[in-house]
Amino acid sequence: MIKFLLGAILAVLIWMNLHGVSHRESPAKPIAKRYQIDSFHQALDAFKQDTGRYPTDAEGLQVLRNAPNIKGWRGPYLRQDIPADPWNTPYKYRLHPEGYPIIN
């Protein structure tokens, strides 16, 4: 009986591991990404207030940290370098044709 019970427990643990039940993604990563993107948008708004525009696609988010030759630039607008997202993927920035920034 004990061998059967141990075998059943082992089978359940193997099944859980194979089906990813024990490796569910924490909800913390999407929340952290949302907060990082919110901080980028605040910095982008401050950049726009100082310079009269959002960064170009070529300038990207790095212009929020590094002092470029842009009239009115009063940064850095972020305290730290641009981090990767919680999955260790670089953030992508582009300026929508209608003039608002998109970060993903």
C-alpha positions as semicolon CSV with decimal commas, in nm:
position;residue;x (nm);y (nm);z (nm)
1;M;0,000;0,000;0,000
2;I;0,279;0,243;0,088
3;K;0,461;0,165;-0,237
4;F;0,139;0,233;-0,428
5;L;0,088;0,565;-0,246
6;L;0,448;0,676;-0,305
7;G;0,419;0,575;-0,669
8;A;0,098;0,775;-0,706
9;I;0,255;1,083;-0,545
10;L;0,559;1,050;-0,770
11;A;0,336;1,016;-1,076
12;V;0,142;1,331;-0,983
13;L;0,464;1,528;-0,929
14;I;0,601;1,414;-1,264
15;W;0,273;1,505;-1,436
16;M;0,275;1,851;-1,273
17;N;0,632;1,911;-1,385
18;L;0,563;1,799;-1,742
19;H;0,254;2,018;-1,770
20;G;0,409;2,325;-1,610
21;V;0,174;2,332;-1,314
22;S;0,454;2,400;-1,071
23;H;0,607;2,668;-1,296
24;R;0,324;2,913;-1,330
25;E;0,436;3,262;-1,404
26;S;0,413;3,504;-1,120
27;P;0,174;3,796;-1,174
28;A;0,456;4,021;-1,052
29;K;0,629;4,038;-1,392
30;P;0,339;4,195;-1,585
31;I;0,282;4,438;-1,298
32;A;0,651;4,534;-1,291
33;K;0,649;4,589;-1,667
34;R;0,342;4,811;-1,641
35;Y;0,512;5,025;-1,372
36;Q;0,832;5,053;-1,578
37;I;0,636;5,163;-1,884
38;D;0,445;5,417;-1,671
39;S;0,775;5,564;-1,552
40;F;0,895;5,584;-1,914
41;H;0,578;5,771;-2,011
42;Q;0,627;6,019;-1,727
43;A;0,985;6,078;-1,841
44;L;0,871;6,111;-2,204
45;D;0,611;6,370;-2,102
46;A;0,879;6,569;-1,916
47;F;1,105;6,546;-2,223
48;K;0,824;6,672;-2,443
49;Q;0,747;6,956;-2,204
50;D;1,112;7,069;-2,217
51;T;1,180;7,013;-2,587
52;G;0,838;7,050;-2,746
53;R;0,840;6,699;-2,892
54;Y;0,876;6,331;-2,813
55;P;1,199;6,148;-2,903
56;T;1,232;6,017;-3,256
57;D;1,252;5,643;-3,321
58;A;1,627;5,682;-3,377
59;E;1,675;5,862;-3,044
60;G;1,465;5,608;-2,859
61;L;1,442;5,585;-2,482
62;Q;1,818;5,641;-2,442
63;V;1,767;6,013;-2,504
64;L;1,594;6,024;-2,164
65;R;1,928;5,942;-1,996
66;N;2,203;6,077;-2,220
67;A;2,248;6,448;-2,283
68;P;2,207;6,501;-2,657
69;N;2,227;6,829;-2,850
70;I;1,855;6,895;-2,830
71;K;1,730;7,243;-2,759
72;G;1,555;7,258;-2,421
73;W;1,680;6,918;-2,297
74;R;1,699;6,933;-1,916
75;G;1,747;6,566;-1,833
76;P;1,835;6,311;-1,742
77;Y;1,468;6,226;-1,714
78;L;1,528;5,882;-1,563
79;R;1,743;5,811;-1,257
80;Q;1,885;5,485;-1,394
81;D;1,979;5,339;-1,729
82;I;1,697;5,185;-1,931
83;P;1,642;4,836;-1,791
84;A;1,529;4,530;-1,980
85;D;1,174;4,420;-1,910
86;P;1,110;4,156;-1,639
87;W;1,167;3,880;-1,900
88;N;1,508;4,032;-1,981
89;T;1,392;4,162;-2,320
90;P;1,484;4,517;-2,424
91;Y;1,199;4,765;-2,440
92;K;1,106;4,883;-2,789
93;Y;1,017;5,247;-2,846
94;R;0,861;5,403;-3,149
95;L;0,678;5,725;-3,219
96;H;0,333;5,668;-3,363
97;P;0,265;5,863;-3,685
98;E;0,002;6,062;-3,495
99;G;0,272;6,181;-3,256
100;Y;0,241;5,975;-2,939
101;P;0,500;5,730;-2,804
102;I;0,451;5,353;-2,802
103;I;0,655;5,131;-2,572
104;N;0,638;4,755;-2,561
